[in-house]
């Protein structure tokens, strides 16, 4: 098939939009933590960009999109290092294969980064960096293969390469990653919370967001980038991309309204944090079904999920697990709801061409959606718990109590996000990261020069 320059340009732009989502997530998460943890929180997102960018090129793409081994994982051998895809003849649909490689890399990055919000304030950065690679290799790449790797066929309709079992055997609809990214990351987040335990003072001390303007900025960047996430998943600049874009707008707007209404009824006021969280919940919910429902269906999915997630974030207080930034309440619950609601609201008039229960299609698609969602949740939780436990017992996944109370930014990174009182906020000595004295020396030199 010939390369279409319009489709290629759209996919490259979409890849850039999705990459921007991870810095947006860093702002969103960074504003929600206390001021002594903001740099570490943002570094966990940027760290995932670094490690997964390398892993994706070397072996991750092959594990995800290589020839399927029993529908469970791709065979990476022919795709290691991606050298075989540099030829002009290497095509994926109507775009160069490398454009598709770039686009999907951004999905892998943000899927890993999402997990970090659940373990804010207390995780070893070095162990986190190891976790990103191990988790992506053992959990994300295989599950993404299940969901995103479709069978490829010849001009005669014969299958030339098999793909993942959810996409091709179960035939659950997940257009842009409700299962592979949001349920997957949310289940992993819950697993790590149970491995690391709660923050000191959880439930007894206030742990309010230190900068809600950063949270709002992050939510806006996520919404902006999400059009590349959802509409870009059409892989072509056509009707499917346009429908996915409109549905992304509709569901997210409705979810923000739903969250704010739930807050108003429950607490007597609507908050900026609620608005930002509702936006993210809506984006999560519409991701799997943005090409399967009508705009009216997208509004319904968004409104339901926005209100549902607003109440779900309170479960951590009821059950006593410290999901610091509500990754479970927003991404796991929102992703699960959005995936299952396709079975109710799907319409054959949408590009996916499937009727859900409310459109007269019966429960056929509904059970497929439930099986896909539950399977990813269970597999991700179990695998993530085991990975986290092994790393915790070997490398140490949680920082010391005194370091947590002092502030993870100063202890692990020898930096402070807000130097309101000169260099005194920097940690002297080598510190846990081994480079504190250098940072202090530089800050002291700058301060002396300013005084002169």
N, C-alpha and C positions, 0 to 999 in steps of 0.2 A: 504494500500500500504506500502511496506517495505521502510525503510529509506535508502537512498543512501548516503554513506559516502563521495563520491566525490562531489555530489551536495551540501551536507551540508557544507563541507569545503569551496567550492567556495562561497556559500552564506555568510558564516561567514567572509571570507576575504573581500568580496564585501561590507559588512556592515561596516567593519573597514575603507575601502577606502572612503565610502560615509561620514563617520564621519569626516575623515580628511579634507573633502571639507569645512566644516564650519570654522575651523581655517584658511584654505586657503582663504576663503572669508574674514575673519577678516584681514588678511594681505593685500589682494587686496583692500578692502575698506579703511583700515587704512592708506595705502600709498597714497590714493587719497585725503584725507582731509588735512587741515592745521595742522601744528605740535601741535597746542594747543588743537586739538580734537582727536588725534590718539588713545589714550587710551580709551576714551569713545566709539569711533567707534568700536574698537575691543571688548570692554566689551558688546556691544549690541549683538554681535554674540555669545559670550560665555554665556551671560545671557540667550539667547534663548536655548542654549544647556542644561542649568540647568532647566529652567522652563518646557520646552516641554518634557524633559526626564522623569520628574515626572508625568506630565499630561498624557502622552502616556501610562504609566504603569497603572495609576489609572483608567482612563476612556477613553482615546483617542483611543486606539486600538479597544475597544468595539464599539465606535461610528463609527469607520471607517470600521471595518470588522465583526461586529456583524450581526445577521439576519436582513435583510433589512426591514425597515418600509416604504413601498410604493416606494422603490427605492431611497429614499431621505436621509436616515441616518440609521446607524446600531443601533440595540437594544443592549446597553452595559451591561445589567443586569447580564448576565451569565459570562461576561468577566472582570468585575471590579477587579482590582488588579492582574489579570492574573493567579491567583492560579489554575484555572481549566485547564490551558495549560501545567502544569509541568509534567504531566504523560507521560511516554514513548509512550503511545498510542495516544497522541495528535500529529497528523501529518498534515502537509500542503504540499500536493503533495508528493514529495520524500524526504522532509526534516522535521525535528522536527518543530512543530508549533512555538516554541520559537525562532528558527532561523529566521523565517519569521517575527515574532514580532520585533526582533532586527533590521533587515534590513529596515523594513518600518519606524521604529522610526527615522532613520537618515534622511529619506525624510521629515518627519514632521519638524524636527529641522531646516534643511536648508531652507525650504519653508518660515518659519517665519523669519529667520535671513536675508534673501534676502531683505526684506522690509526696513530694517534699513538704507540702503544706501541712500534712498531718503530723509530722514529727518536728515541727519548728521548735527552736530554743534549746534542743537537748541532744542532737545527733552529731556524732563525730564527722567532720567534713571529709577526712581521708577515707573513712569507711563508707560514707555515702558515695564517694566517687567510685569505689570498688563495686558497691551495690548496683550503681547505674549500669555498669557493663554486664555484670552477672545476670541481673534481672532482665535486661533487654535480650540477652542471648538465650536464656532459658525460658522466659515467659513471653515477653512482647513479640519477638520475631516469630515464634511458632504460632501464637494466637492470631497475629496479623496475617499469617499465611492462611489460617482457617477462614478468615473473614474476607480478605482482600484479593487473594490469589484465585482468579477465575480460570476455568478450563480455557485453553486456546484451541481454536479449530481451524481447519484448512478451508479453502474455498468450497470444497465439497461437503463441508459439515463434519468431517471426521476430526476427532479430538487428537491434537498433536502434542499437547502437554496438559497433564492433569493439575488441578489446583486444590485448594483447601476444602475440607468437608462441610463447613458451615455454609460457604458460598455456593457449593455445587451439589451437595447431597441433601443437606437439611433445607437449603434454599431460604434461610432466614434473610430478611432485608436489613442491611446495615450499610447505608450509602457512604457514610464518611467516618464511621468509627465509634458508634455508641457502645458497642461491645468491646471491640479491640482496644479502644483508648480509654473511655470513661468508666465503664464497669471494671475493666482490667485494672486501671490505675486506682480506682476507688477501693476495690477489694485488696489490692496490695497495700494501700494506705492503712486500712483497718488492721491488716496483719502486722505491719510494722509498729503501729500504736500498741498492740498487745505485746509485742516483743520488747519494746523499749520502756513501756510503762508511762505513767502520767508525769507531767512536769511537777516540780516541787511547788506547792501552793495551789495546784489545780483544785478548784471548787471552794477554796477558802480565801484566796487573794484575787483582787481584780487584775485581769490580764487584757486590758482594752487595747484596741488598735491605736498605734501611736500617731498615725498620719492618714486621715481619711481622704485627703486630697490625692495621695498616691494611690489609694484603693480605687478612687473614681477614675483616675487617669488609666490605671491598669485595666479596669473594666472596659473603658472606651477603646483602648488599643486591642483588647481581645475581641470586642464586637467588630471592629474594623477588619482585623485579620481573619476573622471567622468566615467572611465572605469568600476568601481564598480557600479556606478549609472545606466548606460545604459546596459552594458553586464550582470551585476548582476541581472537585472530585468528579465532575462530569467529564473531565479530560478534554472536552471540546467547548468551543465558544458558540453555544447554540441554545435551543429551547430548554434542555435539561438544566443547564447552568443558570438560566434566567429564573426558572421555576424554583430551583434550590435557593437562589438568592432572595427571592420574594418571601419564601417560606421562612428563611432564616430571620428576616426582618420581622415578619408577623409573629412568629412564636416568641422571639426574644422580647418584643414589646409587650406581648400579653403576659409573659412570665414576670416581667418587672411589675406590671400592674397587679398580678396575682400575689406576688410576695408582699408588696406594699399594703394591699388590702388585708392580707393575713396578719401582718404586723399591727395594722390599725385596729383590727378586731381583737387581737390578743393583748397588745401592750398599750393601746391608746394613742400611738403615734407611728408615723412612717419615718424611716431613717435613711440616710445616704448609704450606709453599709448595706441596708436591706435592698435598696435600689440596685447597687452594684452586684450584690449576690443574686438577685433576681435575674439580672441580665445574664450572668454566667449560667444560672440554672436553665434559662430558656435556650441558650446556645447549645448546652449539653443535650437537652431533651430533643431538639429538632435535628441534631446531627444524623442519627440513623435514618430518619424518615423524611428528610427534606425533599427527596424526589419521589416520594410515595404517597403524599397527601396533598389535598387542595390547600389554598391559603386559609380557608375557613377552618379546615382541619388542623392546620398549623397553629392558628389562634387557640383552638381548644386544647391542643397538646401543651402549648406554652402556659396557658392560664392554670391548667390542672397541675402541671409540674412546678410552676412557681410557688403556688400555695403549698403543695406537698413538701417541697424542699424547705420552705420556711418553717414548717413544723418539724421536719426531720432533723434539722440541725440541733434541736433541743434534746434529741435522744441521748446525746453524749452525757448530758447532765443527769438524765434519768438512770442510765446504765453505768455511768462512771468511767467511760473510756475517754481519753484526752486526745480527740481529733482536733488538733490546735486550730486549724483554719477551715474546718468543715469540708474537707475533701470527701469524706464518706457521705455526709448529708447532701452535698451538691452533686458530686460526680458519680458516686455509686448509685444513690437514689435517683438522681436525675437521668443518668444513663439507662438505668433499668426501666424506669417509667417510660422514657421516650422510646425505648426498644419495644416494649410490650404494647404500648398504645398504638403502634403501627398496625397491630392485628385488629384494632377496633376502627381506626380512622382512615386506613389506606383506601385509596380510590383508584379505579382503573383509568380514570381520566388523567391521572398524574403520569409522569414519564415511566415509573416502575411498572404500571399496568396491572396492578393487583388490587382487588376489592377486599377490604376488611369486613369485619362483622357488621358494622353499621351501614355498609354499602351493599349488603346482601351477599357477601362472599362467604358467609359461614365462619366457622372457627378454624378453618384449615391454616390460614396464615398466623392466627393467634398462637396456636400451639407451637408452631415453628419458632416464633419470636421468643416465647417463654423458654423453650428448650435451649436456644442459643444463649439467651441472657443468663440463665441459671448455670449452664455449663461453664461459661467463661468466668462467672463469679466464683464458683467452687474451685475450679482449677487454679485460677490466679491466687485466690486466698491461700490455699494449701501450699502451693509452690513458693509464694512470697514469704509465708510464715517460716518455711524451712530454710530459705535462703537467708532471711533476716536473723533467724536463730543461730545458724552456723557462723555468720559474720559477727554476731554479738558475742558468741562464745570464743571466737578465735582472735578477731581484730579489736573487738570492743566497739559497740555501735553507739553507746551512750556516754556522754562526757561526765566528768565527776560533778558531784553535787555543788561543791564550792565554785567550780567554774561556771556552772549553769546560773548560779545566783549572782556571780560577779558580772556575767554578760559574755555570751558566746563570741561576739564580735571581737572584743578585746583579747579574749583568751586564745581563740583559734586563728584569728587573722591579724592581730596586733594593730587593729584599726578601730576607729569610732566613726559612725555615720555623721554625727553632728558635732563638730569641734567648736562648741560654744564657749569654751573656757581655755582655749589654747591647747597645747600638746599634752596637757596633763591627763587627758582621757586615754592616752595610749599606754599600752602595757610595757613596762621596762623588762629587761632581761630577754632571754630567748623565747620564753613562753612555750605553750604546747606546740605551736607551729614551727618553732625553731628560727624565727626571723624577727622577733619583736624588737631586739636592740637596734637593728638596722632602720626599722620604721621610726623608732623613737629618735635616733640620731638625725635622720633627715628632718623630722618635725622640729627638733631643737635648733638645728642650723637655720631653718626658715624663720623661726621665731627670733633668733638673735639678729638675723639680717633685717627683719622688720623693725626691731628696736633701734638698730643703728640708723 
